[in-house]
Amino acid sequence: MTYVVVENCIKCKFMDCVEVCPVDCFYEGENMLVIHPDECIDCGVCEPECPAEAIKPDTEPGLEKWLELNAEYANAWPNITTKRDPEPDSEKFDGEDGKFDKYFSANPGEGD
């Protein structure tokens, strides 16, 4: 099992999770984070830290797409280990439906 970042992170990108990760397995895109599935040790400390509830165990049904997306972009985006401010208007986008189709960006973020 591993944890994955799902759609609700898009345009929110709260970074509480990166501070608590003991193995630094978060990677930063322009408007979301992902978890590297081969680096995640399944400790679960990140899941309750996410205010947007955008981190889920990959054992939940229907998360195959998100596991693939996390794996793909963790290999392309820079590592992030330091919490920064969330996306502008993040609270406005928290819980919005269809964020992947509307807002997902494959561009990398800043990283550390």
TALINMO-V342884 format. One record per residue. RES is the residue in one letter. SS is DSSP state (alpha for helix, beta for strand, coil for the rest). PSI is psi in radians with two decimals (* if undefined). Layout:
# TALINMO-V342884
res = {RES/RES}
ss = {SS/SS}
psi = {PSI/PSI}
This chain:
# TALINMO-V342884
res = {M/T/Y/V/V/V/E/N/C/I/K/C/K/F/M/D/C/V/E/V/C/P/V/D/C/F/Y/E/G/E/N/M/L/V/I/H/P/D/E/C/I/D/C/G/V/C/E/P/E/C/P/A/E/A/I/K/P/D/T/E/P/G/L/E/K/W/L/E/L/N/A/E/Y/A/N/A/W/P/N/I/T/T/K/R/D/P/E/P/D/S/E/K/F/D/G/E/D/G/K/F/D/K/Y/F/S/A/N/P/G/E/G/D}
ss = {coil/coil/beta/beta/beta/coil/alpha/alpha/alpha/coil/coil/coil/coil/coil/coil/alpha/alpha/alpha/alpha/alpha/coil/coil/coil/coil/coil/beta/beta/beta/beta/coil/coil/coil/beta/beta/beta/coil/coil/coil/coil/coil/coil/coil/coil/coil/coil/coil/alpha/alpha/alpha/coil/coil/coil/coil/coil/beta/beta/beta/coil/coil/coil/coil/coil/coil/alpha/alpha/alpha/alpha/alpha/alpha/alpha/alpha/alpha/alpha/alpha/coil/coil/coil/beta/beta/coil/coil/coil/coil/coil/coil/coil/coil/coil/coil/alpha/alpha/alpha/alpha/coil/coil/coil/coil/coil/alpha/alpha/alpha/alpha/alpha/coil/coil/coil/coil/beta/coil/coil/coil/coil}
psi = {2.60/2.96/2.60/2.63/2.33/-3.09/-0.63/-0.22/-0.50/2.25/0.10/-1.06/0.90/2.51/0.38/-0.58/-0.66/-0.51/-0.54/-0.19/2.07/-0.25/0.14/0.93/0.33/2.50/2.55/2.15/3.09/-0.72/0.34/2.95/2.79/2.84/2.32/2.00/-0.43/-0.26/-0.43/2.30/0.20/0.51/-0.49/0.07/-0.41/-0.59/-0.90/-0.23/-0.30/1.96/-0.41/0.02/0.76/0.20/2.19/2.64/2.47/-0.05/-0.20/2.47/2.55/0.21/0.20/-0.78/-0.71/-0.58/-0.76/-0.77/-0.75/-0.79/-0.78/-0.87/-0.37/-0.46/-0.17/-0.49/2.78/2.64/2.52/2.24/-0.10/2.26/2.33/3.12/2.58/3.05/2.59/2.46/0.44/-0.67/-0.59/-0.62/-0.23/2.09/-0.07/2.43/2.65/0.44/-0.57/-0.91/-0.56/-0.67/-0.22/2.39/2.32/-0.06/2.50/2.75/-2.86/-0.64/-2.95/*}
